[in-house]
Amino acid sequence: MKILVTGSAGFIGAHLCAALKNMPGVQIYGVDDFNSYYDPKLKEARLSALSSHVEQHRIDISDFASVNALLARIQPEVVIHLAAQAGVRHSFSAPEDYVRSNLTGQISLLEAIRSVRTVKRLIYASSSSVYSGVRALPFSEDSQLGTPKSLYAATKIADEVFCDTYSALYDIDMIGLRFFTVYGPWGRPDMAYWIFCQSILAGQKIKLFNHGNVKRDFTYVDDVIAAIVQMVKEVSEGLTKPRQHRLYNIGNHRPEPVGEMIRLLEDLTGRSAIVEMAPLPKGDMVQTFASVSKLQADYEFRPTTSLHEGISAFVDWYLWWMNDRK
């Protein structure tokens, strides 16, 4: 079975490629543009450490001609679309990056899939940010989303609408995954857990937003990958349901105070954090909390990694990574 993973040099993408290699009879193809939103050297290192066996292609997902040519050549049966411009706050200063990658890029891939017609399932990344206009907790896939609080959130809602339309028009099986604060080794330097760890070790101030009243449904990367692999196995085993578009939350179903994550980082590094209380930035959410009952019912999803276990694994990796770069 041929699988195409976009965003293959990204945090989730590289971990996924590493997991998929254990499936028998699988050929994995990767697409990434190695943009400079954060250091491309980290992306190159991920590939080297996690997924060097993947046939990599340096392509901007918004380049339809290149994307279409690649799909026509390899004719994948599964496409896992993780390429996107991430980051809520960055979307306020560089909206054009989100339009190109998250909107044009999504349509580019959908058109290529429609043209090639070999794809039995598209699995794509959405985000918990789609719930930024929702008050009721926990967040359910059936929630009415309301007005998004950032352009990033708006593009992810639009991606879901695009997929709903293409699935209905062209009879394509699609699964959208609303990720909740995914973290772990080889993560993203723009994420709070990375920034806090780096700042604590450097003796620099960290900002605790909303004066400490912030909770996140932290989800360890291995738990996320396990769910995606199950969805891929369905295709390889011929167990796919009738073609449709489905949405799933992937979270830990356990909102944790961000202050608890800081306390764990202090314990694990042996350093005290210098905390500065700050107001909630524009576009940020006070709390995220995923209902995962739908994913549990369909895929027996059970997140198994506690915040302590996950942050410990990240700190161990981070100390190795920083030492390796000296």
Secondary structure, DSSP 8 states (H G I E B T S, - for coil): -EEEEETTTSHHHHHHHHHHTTSTT-EEEEEE---SSS-HHHHHHHHHHH-TTSEEEE--TT-HHHHHHHHHHH--SEEEE------TTHHHH-HHHHIIIIIIHHHHHHHHHHHH---SEEEEEEEGGGGGG--SSSB-TTS---S-SSHHHHHHHHHHHHHHHHHHHHT--EEEEEE--EE-TT--TTSHHHHHHHHHHHT-EEEEEGGG--EE--EEHHHHHHHHHHHHHHHHTT---SS-EEEEEES-S--EEHHHHHHHHHHHHT---EEEEE---TT--SB--B--HHHHHHH-------HHHHHHHHHHHHHHHHHHT-
